[in-house]
Amino acid sequence: MVMMLLRAWIGGLPAYLWSGWGAIASLLLLLAAWEGGSAIYGSLILPDPLTTFATLADLVTTGAAWPELAVTARRALIGLAIAVAIGTALGLAAGVSVTASMMSRPLVTVLLGTPPIAWLVLAMLWFGASDGTPVFTVVVACFPVIFVGALQGTRTLDHHLKDMAHAFRLPARMKFFDLYLPHVVSYLFPAWITALGTAWKVVVMAELLSSSDGVGAALAVTRSHLDTAGTLAWICAVVGSLLAVEYLMLEPVKREVERWRENAA
């Protein structure tokens, strides 16, 4: 199954890239607005895109960007992996049991309603300046999103299809891979992608306040030096990394996973 998804992803990648002209157009409009804002407010407040990208290119060519991006990515992905494992498992369990679903609602509401900065303050008191602070904050911020996705994927499974599969005595392997898994993953994948963006934002915020390395710490240095171009360069580096992971790796796989709905329709 993995090889089939990989071949389908490679085969559909050119068409997917061509279909992204709308996203490219929106990015060009953003750059135009950025250039206009720089002309109005000046380079001290908002450096123009060329200056920012030149600063970013300098960070990349000198090698200063890679260690900080690697530290940030490691913390974000570790926190995301923990949130995915716990949130998916508990969400699937809550989706199977009505009682567990009812009991989990207040917990999810509390986690969603509490700002990540509040969890960050607690994490700083518990873990200090170690990796535990950003990782814990990412886990708490991403867990509710993944939990709800797994819960909805399990609760919305068509019971008529389940009864039909039981009536025709389908093998357990066929029911799992052809019936249950595609439906649940079609809910989980958007939740995972949303959690990925959340992890990237939260880990930078946590590093800004609690760490001496990573992109967040680099942003703190540029802030203290009033280096607006450097700040924007680090922001572009983080956003570019996130867009590359999401749109070049996860989004094509998501399209293949959800294609079964179009075929069913």
N, C-alpha and C positions, 0 to 999 in steps of 0.2 A: 504493500500500500504506500509506503514511504517513497519507493522508487517511482511509482506511478504518479504521485503528487509532484515529485521532483521533475519528471519529464514533462508533465503538463505545465508546471511553472516556467520551465525554460522555453517551451514552445509558445506559451502565451505572453512571454515577457515583451517581445517587440510590439505587439498590438497594445499591450497595457501601457508601454511608454508613449506610444503615439496618442493614446486616449488622454494623456495627461496635459494636452495643450491648454486646457482651461486653467489648470493649476499654474502653468508657466505664465499665462497671461495675468493671473492675479498677482504673482510675484513681481512681474514687470510693473504693474500698477503700484504695488507697494514701494518699489524702488523709485518710481517717479515721484510719489508723495514724499518719500524720504528725502530726495534731492531738493524738492520744493521747500520742505521744512528747514533743511540746512541753509538754503539761500535766505530764508526769512529770519531765522534765529541765530545764525552764525555757527562757526565750527566749534566754539567752546561749549555751546549747549547741545548741538546736534551735528557732529561731523558728517560730511557727505559720504555716500557709499564707496567711492573710490578710495578715500582716505581710510575708511574702516577696513575695506578688503585688503588694502596694502598693509595695514597693521596686522591683520590676520595672516596674510601670506608671510610676513616676517616672523610671526610666532611659529608658523608651521615649518618654514625653511630652517630656522635656527634650532628647531627641536624643542622649543619651550612649551609648545601646545600639547604634545603627545603624552608626556607623563601626567599632566593634570587631567587631560581627558580620560586617560586610562584609569586613574584613581576614581574619578567621578562615575565612569561607566561601570567599574567593578562594584562600587557601592550600590549604584542604582539597580544593577542586574541581580545582585545578591538579595537585596530587599524585595525586588519584584519576584524572584524565584520562590522565596519563602511565602510571599503573599499568594502567589499562584497555587502553590502546593496546599497551603492551609485553606485558602478561600475556596478553591475548587472542591476539595474533599468535603468540607463542611457544608458548602452550598448544595452539592449533590445529595448529601445525607439529609439536609433540611428539606430538599425538594421531594424526597421519597416519603418523609414523615410529615403529616399535617401538624402534629403537635410540635415537632422541632421547628417547623416553619413559623408557627405562631410565637414560639418562645424566642426566636432569633430576631424578630422584628424590632423590639426595643433596642437590642444591642446594635443592630445595623443603623438605626436612627441616631443613636448616641455617637457612633463612630463617624457617620456622615456629617452630623451637626457640629462636631468639635473641630475647630480650625487646626490645621497641621502645625501652626506655630505654637499652639498650646501643648501638643504632644512633644514638640521639639524642646520646649523648656523642661518638661518632665524628663525627657531622654538625656538632656544635658546634666540634670541633677543625678540621674541614675548611672549613666555611662561615661560622663565627662567628655574629654576631647578624643575619645577612641572612635573606631569605625562603628561601634554599636549605636552611636547617636544618629547619624544619617540613615543607617540601615533600619533601625527600629522605626524611625519616622516614616520611611518609605513603606514599610510593612503595614503600619497602621493606616496610612493614607490610601493604599491600594487595596487592602483586604475587602472593604465593603463593596467596592465596584465589582471585583471578581466574584465575591460571594453571591451578590444579587444576580449576576449573569448565569452562574451555575444553577442557582435556585430556579430562575425563570426557565432555563433550558430544560430542567427536569420536570417542572410543574406543567409546562405547556405541551408535553409529549402527547400526541394524538392517541387516545385510549382505543379508538376503533382500529387503528393500525396494530396496536398491541394485541387486541383480541383476535384480529385476523391472523397475525403471526402465530399466536397460540393455537388457533383452530387448524391452521395448515401445518402445525408441528415443525416450524422452521428450526433448524439447528441453532444452538445458542450462539455460535460464532457468527452466523449470518444475521441473527437478530441484533447482535451487538454492533457489528461493523456496518451493516446496511440500514439499520433502523434507528437504534438509540444514539450511536456515536455521531453521525452526521447532524442530527437535530440538535444535540447538546452543544457540539462544537460550534455550530452556527450562532449560538448565543454567547459562547465563551470567547470566541475570537474577537468580537468587538469589545468585549470587556477587557481582554488582555491588552488590546491596542490602546484603549483608554487608560488603562493602568500604566502602560509603558510611558505615555506622555506625563502622567501624574508623577511617576517615579523620577523622571528626569528633572521636573520642576522642583519637587520637594527635596531631592538630594542636593541640588545647588543651593537652595535656601538654607538647608541644614549646614552645609559646609561654610557658607558665608558667616554663620554665627558661631560655629563650634569647632572648625577644623583649621589646621595650618597648611593643608594641601588640598588639591582638587580645584575644579573650576570656581567653586564658590569662594575659596580662599584667594584665588587670583583676582576675582572681582572685588574682594575687599581691599586688595592692594591697589588696584586701579582707582577705586573710590578715594582712598586716602591720598593718592597722588593727583586727584582731579583729572585723571586721564580718561576723558569721555570716549575717545577713539579706541583705547584699549578695552574699555568696558563693552562697547558695542562689538568689538572683535571677538571677545570671549562669548558674548551672547550668540553671535552668528555661528561660532564653532559648535556650541551646544545644540542649537537649533538645527544646524546642518547635519550633525551626527544623528539626531533623532529622526529627521526626515529621511535620511538614507536608510536607516534600519526599518522604519515603518513602511515606506513606499517602495523600496527596492526588494525587501525581503518578506515582510509580513503581509502587506496588502495583496500581492499576487496569490499567495497561498490562501488567504481568506477568500478570494474570489473563487478559487477552485473548490474550496470546502463548501461554499454556499451554492455552487452551481446545481446541486441536486434539487434545490427548490425550483429553479427555472425549468428543469427537466420534468419535475412533478407537475408544474403548472401546464 
